[in-house]
């Protein structure tokens, strides 16, 4: 008799994680890191200075701040799948349309607004909302796994496409890949509701057979499961009444100003130091190797550190990032570029994983899309000004050092706010989870 081996069923949530991983890798690989590679040839062809070219990053941030509120609310209201599907479609079409851009304002419209909205809807709040809904005790690992394939690893691909086919055709190819792969994965693995609606528990935890057919019973069991790690459900109104909500917003000022600004200017900064564009892209990609390990470790610590300790881990990461920037400002040599970049990618990764994880642990799953979307909108002003500020500092002084010093200072201030962001007290009134799920 032949014995058939039974393979364990893979929890659907991990397919969701894989979908988020690709969309972030390819989407941010083009929109954030790829723009750094496209920066000089694109600005030269369209006749733009660095400050003027950098405006597109701020346009994306301005749009993202308002879009974050909308797509976060929509993810809670109609479910994240429809929002993500729309975002992938818009982003892919935006990249293809870049082939026809011949003016500064066309560039702003397509890259800043259309692609900005597409990326915000596909890889931002809605994707994190979906993952937060499907994972509780393994949420940190899920978020970390999603981000392990750093978007910086797409930079050599974008650079190769750029040097081989030109920036226009590179964008077209990027758009086609996003549409084919991104839409397919979204259709297969993303769901509009938390797993209890499909007879599953978060993390793929085992379910008693008698509970599977009762949605109300499954939801109650899901709440009990989350309570095992002190996770309590807040409504949006309950969350905004807590000091913790506002402290988390203030803690994002430094990282918000840092991420878009430095990412956009890395390649121009390194080529100014004498590197070729290809070597600069390779240097950024090599430094980004620190990101996967950092992201997985961040997720691992998030799932195992107590609720009271999470803020100290993230605050320390902000201080470490500020230290890396400060050390380079004090010793501006090629040797110091590497610790600067490595610390940047490692600590940026900690923030990317722990911010949504902390919000989920503090406020629960009920209204996490709205909570995260509005908090990002409030924290966005410095992130909007950051890319243009770096470009303006370079255009007026011929150096980025003044801007780097300001960014290091903002990160230090953010760490203080993060240390003060203690877990909120549970709300006195519980509400119907199905009304928000």
N, C-alpha and C positions, 0 to 999 in steps of 0.2 A: 504493500500500500504506500502510495506517495503522500507524504505529509506536506500540507500546504502551510507555508509560513504566513502568519498574519502580521502585516505591517501596521504600526500604530497610525491612527488618523492624525493628520497635522491640523492643528487649530487654525481656523480661518483667519484669526487675527495676525498670524505671521505672514500670510499672503498680503494683508493690508500693509504690514511693515515693509515688505519687499516693494510694493507699489510706491509707497512714500519715499523709499530709498532711491528708486530710479528717478522719480520726478524731481527730487531735490538735486541729485547728482547731475542730471542733464540740464535742468532748468537753471539752477544757480551756476552750473558750470559755464553756461552761456551768458546769462544776464549779469552775474556779478564778476566772476573770474574771467570769463571770456571777454567782457567789455574792457578789462585791463589789457588784454592782448590786442584788441581791436582799437584801443585808445589812440595811438599815434597815427596809424594809416587812415582811420576814419576821420579824425580831426583834421588831418592834412588835406584829405580829399574834399571835405566840406568847408574848409577854411575857418576852423574854430580854434580858439586858444584853449589851454587846459581848464581854466575856470569855466569857460562857456561849455565845453564838453562835459565837465563834471556836473553841470546843472541837471543833466538827465538823471543822475542818481538822486538828486533832491526831488525832482518831479516824481520819481518812483516812490520816494518816501512820503511825499505829500499825499499822493494818491493812495499809497498803502495805509496811511494813518486813517483815512476815511473809509477805505475799502475794508480795513480790518474790522471796524465796527459792523459794517454791513454783512460781510461774509461770515463773521463770527455769529451774528444774530441769525442769519440764514441757516448756518450749520446746526444751530439749536432748534430752529423752527421747522425746516423741511428736511433736515438731514444733510450730512457732509457729502454724500455721493454725488448728488446733482451739482453742488457747488464746485467740487473738484473736477468733475467731467467738463463743466463749462470753462473752468480755468485752464485745463490742459488744452482744450480746443482753441481758446483765445491766444494762449502763449505760442502754440505751434504756428498758428496763422500769422501772428505778429512777426515771428522770425522770418517767415517766407516773404512777407510784405517788405522787410528791410531791403530786399533785392532792388526795390524800385525807389528807394529814398535818395533824393538829390539835394535836400535842403536841411538847414539847421532845425526848422520848425517841424518838418516831417520826421526827423530823427527824434525830437522831443515827443511827438505824438505817439509814434509807434513804440520806441524803446521805453520811453518814460511812462506813458499812460496805458497803452494797450497791453504790452508785455508785463508792465507792472501789475495791472489788475489780474492778468492771467496767472502770474506767479503767486500773487497774494491769495488767489482763490484756490489754487491747486496744491501748493506746497506749504502754505502758511498755517493760519488758524484752523481751517477746516480739516486738514490732514492731522494736525495735533489733536484736534477735538475727537476725530475718529479713533485714533490710537488711545487717547485717554479713556474713551468709552469702553474699549475692548480689553484694556489691561488695568490692573490695580496693583497687585503685589509684584508683578513683573513689568510695571510701567517704565521704570528707569531703563531696564535692559532693552525693552521694546523701542523706546525713543533713541537709545544709544545705538542699537543695531541699525535702525533706520538711517542714522547719520554716519555710520561707520565708513561708508564709501564717500569720502570727502568730495565735494564739488570741485575742489582744487585739482583733483586727479583728472578732471575733464579738460583742464587748461592745456596740457600738451596736445590733446586731440584737437582742440579749437585752434591752437597755434599752428599745428600741422595743416589743418584745413585752410587756414588763413594764408600760409606761405605757398601752399600747393594750388589753391583755386581762387584766392582773393577773398576779401571779407564778405562780399555779397553772396557768393555761392556757398561759403561756409555757413552763413545764416540760413540759406534755403535748406541745406542738408540737415542742419540742426532742427529746423522746424518739421521736416518730414519725419525724422526719427521720433520726435516728441509726439506727433500725432499718431503714428502707428503703434508705438510701444506704450505710450502713456494712456491712450484711450482704451487699449485692449486690457491692460492691467487694472485700470479703474473699473471697467465693466465686470471683470471677473472677481475682484477681491474686496471692493469697498462696499459697505452697507450703510444705510441711513440711520439705523438705530443701534443701541447698545446690544450686546450679545444675548441678554435675557429674552429679547423678543424673538430669538431664533432657537430657543431651547438650550442655550449655552450659558455658561458662567464666564466672567472675566478670567483671563489667563489660561483658558481651557481647563479650568478646575472641574473635577468630576461632579456630575449632577445625578441626584436621585431620580430614578425612572418615573416615579409618580408626580414629579414636579414639571416635567418637560412640556406637558400639554396645557399648563396653566400659566398664562402670562403674568397675572398678578402675583401668583406664588413665586414665579421665577424672579420677578423684580424685587420682591421682599427678600428673597434669598440672596440676591445680588447686593442689596443694601447691607445685609448682615455680613456678607463676605468682605465688603469694603470696610465695615466697622472694625474688623479684626486688626486693621492697621491704622485705626483711629481716623478714618476718612469719613467726614460728615458732609451731607448734601446742603449746599447753600443756593438760594436763588440769587439772581443778579442784584436785586435791591438789597438783600441781606449782606452780600459781599461788599458793596460800595460803602456801607455804613461802618465797616471795620477799619481801624487805623492800618492794619496789615496790608489791605488792598492798596492804599496810597503809598505806603513805604516800598512796596514792590515796584510801583510805578517809578518812584524816585530812584530806586536802585538801578533802573535800566537806562538812565541818562548817559552814563559813561560808555557802557557796551553799545548802546544805540549809536552814539557818535563815532565809535571806533570801527565797528564792523564794516559798514558801507564805505566809510572814508578810506581806510587803509587798503581794503580789498581792491577798490577802484584804482588806487595810485601805486600799488606795489610794482607793477611792470615798469611804468615810467620812472619811478624812484630808482629801481635797480639798473635800468638802462642809463640813467643819468650818472650812475656810479661806474659806468664803463662796460656793463654786460651787454651781450647781444640779446635781442628779443627772445631767441630760442633758449639761450642759457638762463635768462631771467625767468622764463616760464618753467624751465626744469628746476631751478632753485626753489621757486615757490612750491612746486609740486613735491619736491623732496622734503622741504620743511613741513609740508602738510601731512607727511607720514606720521607726524606726532598726533594728528587728529583722531584716527581710528582707535588707537589704544586709549586715548584720553576720553573719547566718547563712550566706549564700552565700560571703562573704569568708572566714569561718572554715573552711568546707568546702574552699575553694580552697587556703588555706594548709596545711590538714591534709594534703592530697594532695601538696603540693609541698615542704613543710618536711621536713627530715631527721628521722628517728626521735629523734635526740638533742635536737632543738630544740623539739619540741611542748610540753614541760612549761613552757618559758619563756614561750611565747605565752599559755597558759592562766593561769599565775601572774600575768602582767602584767594580764590582764583582771580578776582578782580585786582587784588593787590599784586599778585604775581605777574599779571599782564602789564600793569603799570610799571613794575620793576624792569621788565624786559625792554620796554620802550625807553625808560629813563637811562638804563645802562648804555643803550646805543647813542642817545643824545650826548652823553658824557664822553663816549669813546667812538667816534664816527669812523670806523674802519670796516673793511670788507669782512674781517674775521667776526666782528660783532653783529653783522647782518644775520648770521645763522641763529644765534640764541634769541635775537629779536623776533625772527620769523617763527622759530619753533615754539617759543613761549606764547606768541600770539595765537597760533593755530591750536595749541593744546588748551589754553585757557578759554579761548572763544568757544571751543567745543564743550567745555564744562558748562558754560552759560546756555548754549543752545539746548542741552539736554536737561539741565536742572531747572531752568525757569519754568517751562511748561509742566515739568514733573512736580515742582513745589506748588504751583497753582492748583494742580489737580489734587494733591495731598491736602492742601489747606482748605479748598472750597468744594471738593467733590466733583461729580460728573454732570450734575443737573444742568448747569448754565455755564459750563466752562468756555464755550465758544464766545459768548457775549462778554464774559469776564476778561478773557484774554484779549479779545478784539478791542474793547474800550480802553484797557490798560495800555496797550501798545499805541493807541491814538494819542493818549495824554503824554506818553513818554517820547513822542516822535520829534518835537521841534529841533533838538540838537542833532538828531540823526538826519534831518532834512538839510540843515545848514552845513553839516560836517564835510561832505564831499566838495562843495563849492568853496568852503573855507580853506581846505587844503590846497585846492587849485589856485585860489587867490593869494595865499601865502607864498606859493612857489612863484607865481607870476610877478609878484611885487618884490620878493627878496631873493629869488633864485635858489631857495632851499626850503625843505619841509620841516626843519628843526623846531621852529617856533610852534608850528601846529602839533608836532609830536609831543612837545612839552605840555601843551594845553590838554591834549587827550590823556596823557598820563595823570594829570591832576584830576580830571573828571572821573577817571576810573577809581582813584583813591577815595574821592567823595562818595561814589556809588557803593564802595565796599562798606562804608559806615552805615549807609541806609540799609544795606542788606543785612548787616549784623543786628539791626534793630527790628527787622521784620519777623517778629515772633508769630507762632501759629495763632489764628483767631479763635475766640471762644465759640462753641457750637451755638447756632441760632436757637432761640427759645421756641420758635414755632416751626414745625415741619410742614412741608407742602407736598402736593401730589406730584410724584416723579413723572408719571405718564404725561402730565400736561406739558412737560418741558423736554422729554426725552426725544 
